[in-house]
Each structure stands twice: as C-alpha cells, then as structure tokens.
Amino acid sequence: LVLDGAENTTNLPRLLNMRGQCGVLVTTRRREQAAASRQDVQPLPLAEAVQLLQAWGESWAGDKTAVQEICELVGRLPLALRLVGRYLHRQEQRAAEYLAWLRETPLQALHHGKRRDQSIPVLLDRTVDQLSQPAKSALSLFGALSFAPVPLAVVLAGLKLPEQKGRAALGELASFGLLLRAED
C-alpha cells in the first residue's frame, strides 16, 4: 500500500491502522510522520536532471543552458522534469521559451527547498491548462481510481464517451506524461 502525500491527511495513525496485513510505504514532507524508518529523497544531481529532461523533451530540449536553468528552477525532481519534458515535446516548444514562462512564475523567487515543494503544482497547472475537456475528465477519473492498470471499458464507462473519443483523451494524457500506457 502506498500512501503518497501523507502530510495532507488529518489522521495518519488511524489510516495506518486500517491497512491490515498490507505493507505500507508512506511519502510525506513532514519528518514527524516517518514511521519505522525514514529515507530522505534528494533531488537528482544536475547532470542527471539535464539528461532526463533532454530524454523526455528530445530535440525541444537541446539548449543545454536553458535546460540546466529549468532543472534548477523545478528543483531537479524527476516528476517535474517529466512534466516539463513531455510538455516541450507535445507542444513543440523550445526549452528557452519554456524557461521564459518559468521565470515569470513565483518559483524563481523561492528558496531552493521551497521551490521543490511548489514546482509540481505549478507545472501540473500549466500542463492541465493545455488539455481538452475530455482529457481533463479522464484525468479526474483516474484520480479516483487506483494506480493499477484500468481496463479501457471501465474508463469509457466512467467518461461516458464513445471508444474513439475516449482513446483520444487517454492518448492526450499519455502524450503529456500524465498517464502511462499499460505496456510502458
């Protein structure tokens, strides 16, 4: 059982008591919520962050100077790098253009540690703003489902869309990196 973002719960001990015999991995930004053992996760080293962003952004992330600054501004977090890289690729936007937008966000003014905390919501908002309404509905549906693979028929029933439109919405989410295809 994975409890991601446990800092948002009001009663973590009660939630943990309901897990039965399941093993549990709790992610949180609050050190006091760490149970048996704690593992602090550090941001990626800059060289690895650049490599990862360039892999996801492909030719759109060719400007190494811009990519390095993007990596620093988003806190060198793998999820943030994935969101930026997939956005660049999907929108066919050069890293320097994305960096210009990123410089206008409040992230640049924040301390590096606080920047990591705030980067994912800022990047998610930017990405979700680009989605069609069916894709936004699909994303909401997946937020209510588990992280396990979900059969297409279940998704289509939940979206109340014909198969072709449902597949298009899911493809849009996958192209932005918000959803993984089962074979991936």
C-alpha positions as CSV (number, residue, x, y, z in Angstrom):
1,L,0.0,0.0,0.0
2,V,1.4,3.4,-1.0
3,L,0.2,6.5,0.9
4,D,1.6,9.4,-1.1
5,G,1.4,12.9,0.3
6,A,0.6,11.8,3.8
7,E,1.1,15.4,5.0
8,N,-2.4,16.1,3.6
9,T,-4.1,13.6,6.0
10,T,-5.6,14.7,9.3
11,N,-5.1,11.3,11.0
12,L,-2.3,9.2,9.6
13,P,-2.2,6.7,12.6
14,R,-5.9,5.9,12.0
15,L,-5.3,5.4,8.3
16,L,-2.3,3.1,9.1
17,N,-4.5,1.0,11.5
18,M,-6.8,0.2,8.6
19,R,-4.1,-1.4,6.4
20,G,-4.5,-4.8,7.9
21,Q,-1.6,-7.1,6.8
22,C,-0.5,-4.9,3.9
23,G,3.0,-3.5,3.8
24,V,3.0,0.3,3.6
25,L,5.2,3.0,2.1
26,V,4.3,6.5,3.3
27,T,5.6,9.6,1.5
28,T,5.4,12.8,3.3
29,R,7.1,16.2,3.7
30,R,6.7,16.0,7.5
31,R,9.6,14.3,9.2
32,E,7.4,13.6,12.3
33,Q,5.2,11.3,10.2
34,A,8.0,9.0,9.4
35,A,7.3,5.6,11.0
36,A,9.7,2.7,11.4
37,S,12.5,4.0,9.1
38,R,12.9,7.2,7.2
39,Q,14.6,7.7,3.8
40,D,15.1,11.3,2.8
41,V,14.9,11.7,-1.0
42,Q,17.3,14.2,-2.5
43,P,16.9,15.9,-5.9
44,L,18.8,14.5,-8.8
45,P,22.3,15.7,-9.5
46,L,22.3,18.4,-12.1
47,A,23.9,16.3,-14.8
48,E,21.3,13.5,-14.4
49,A,18.5,16.0,-14.3
50,V,19.6,17.6,-17.6
51,Q,20.0,14.2,-19.2
52,L,16.5,13.1,-18.0
53,L,14.8,16.4,-19.2
54,Q,16.6,16.1,-22.6
55,A,15.5,12.5,-23.0
56,W,11.8,13.4,-22.4
57,G,11.9,16.7,-24.3
58,E,14.0,15.3,-27.2
59,S,15.1,17.9,-29.7
60,W,13.0,20.6,-28.0
61,A,15.3,20.4,-25.0
62,G,18.5,20.9,-27.0
63,D,19.6,24.2,-25.4
64,K,21.7,22.9,-22.5
65,T,22.0,26.3,-20.8
66,A,18.2,26.7,-20.7
67,V,17.7,23.1,-19.7
68,Q,20.1,23.5,-16.8
69,E,18.2,26.5,-15.5
70,I,14.9,24.8,-15.9
71,C,16.2,21.9,-13.9
72,E,17.3,24.2,-11.1
73,L,14.0,26.1,-11.1
74,V,11.9,23.0,-10.8
75,G,14.1,21.5,-8.1
76,R,15.7,18.7,-10.1
77,L,12.7,16.4,-9.3
78,P,12.1,13.5,-11.7
79,L,8.3,14.2,-11.9
80,A,8.9,17.9,-12.6
81,L,11.4,17.0,-15.3
82,R,9.0,14.5,-16.8
83,L,6.2,17.1,-16.9
84,V,8.5,19.8,-18.5
85,G,10.0,17.4,-21.0
86,R,6.7,15.9,-22.1
87,Y,5.2,19.4,-22.4
88,L,8.1,20.6,-24.6
89,H,7.7,17.6,-26.8
90,R,3.9,17.7,-27.0
91,Q,3.7,21.4,-27.5
92,E,6.8,21.6,-29.7
93,Q,8.2,24.3,-27.6
94,R,11.8,25.1,-27.2
95,A,13.4,24.9,-23.7
96,A,14.3,28.6,-23.9
97,E,10.6,29.6,-24.4
98,Y,9.5,27.4,-21.5
99,L,12.2,28.9,-19.4
100,A,10.9,32.4,-20.2
101,W,7.5,31.4,-18.9
102,L,9.0,29.6,-15.9
103,R,11.0,32.8,-14.9
104,E,7.6,34.6,-14.7
105,T,6.3,32.1,-12.1
106,P,6.9,32.6,-8.4
107,L,9.3,29.6,-8.4
108,Q,12.4,31.8,-9.2
109,A,11.9,33.9,-6.1
110,L,11.6,30.9,-3.7
111,H,14.4,29.3,-1.8
112,H,15.6,26.0,-3.5
113,G,13.9,23.7,-0.9
114,K,10.6,25.6,-1.1
115,R,10.9,25.6,-4.9
116,R,10.9,21.8,-4.9
117,D,7.7,21.8,-2.8
118,Q,5.9,24.2,-5.2
119,S,7.2,23.1,-8.6
120,I,4.9,20.2,-9.2
121,P,1.6,22.1,-8.7
122,V,2.8,24.9,-10.9
123,L,3.9,22.5,-13.7
124,L,0.7,20.4,-13.4
125,D,-1.4,23.5,-13.7
126,R,0.4,24.6,-16.9
127,T,0.0,21.1,-18.4
128,V,-3.6,20.6,-17.4
129,D,-4.4,24.0,-18.9
130,Q,-3.4,22.6,-22.3
131,L,-5.8,19.5,-22.1
132,S,-9.1,19.2,-23.9
133,Q,-12.2,18.8,-21.8
134,P,-12.4,15.0,-22.4
135,A,-8.8,14.6,-21.3
136,K,-9.4,16.7,-18.2
137,S,-12.4,14.5,-17.4
138,A,-10.3,11.4,-17.9
139,L,-7.6,12.8,-15.6
140,S,-10.3,13.4,-12.9
141,L,-11.5,9.8,-13.3
142,F,-8.0,8.4,-12.9
143,G,-7.6,10.5,-9.8
144,A,-10.5,8.5,-8.3
145,L,-9.1,5.1,-9.5
146,S,-6.1,3.2,-8.3
147,F,-2.6,3.4,-9.8
148,A,-3.0,-0.1,-11.2
149,P,-3.8,-0.6,-14.8
150,V,-7.5,0.1,-15.5
151,P,-9.4,-1.7,-18.4
152,L,-10.4,0.6,-21.2
153,A,-14.1,-0.4,-20.8
154,V,-14.1,0.9,-17.3
155,V,-12.6,4.2,-18.3
156,L,-15.0,4.6,-21.2
157,A,-18.0,3.8,-19.0
158,G,-16.8,6.4,-16.4
159,L,-16.2,9.0,-19.1
160,K,-19.5,8.3,-20.9
161,L,-17.6,8.7,-24.2
162,P,-17.5,6.6,-27.4
163,E,-14.4,4.5,-27.7
164,Q,-12.7,6.7,-30.3
165,K,-13.1,9.9,-28.2
166,G,-12.1,8.0,-25.0
167,R,-8.9,6.7,-26.6
168,A,-8.1,10.2,-27.9
169,A,-8.5,11.7,-24.4
170,L,-6.3,8.9,-22.9
171,G,-3.7,9.4,-25.7
172,E,-3.6,13.1,-24.9
173,L,-2.9,12.3,-21.2
174,A,-0.2,9.9,-22.2
175,S,1.5,12.3,-24.6
176,F,1.7,14.9,-21.8
177,G,3.2,12.3,-19.4
178,L,0.2,12.4,-17.1
179,L,-0.7,8.8,-17.8
180,L,1.3,5.7,-18.6
181,R,0.2,3.2,-21.2
182,A,0.0,-0.4,-19.8
183,E,2.8,-1.6,-22.0
184,D,5.1,1.1,-20.6
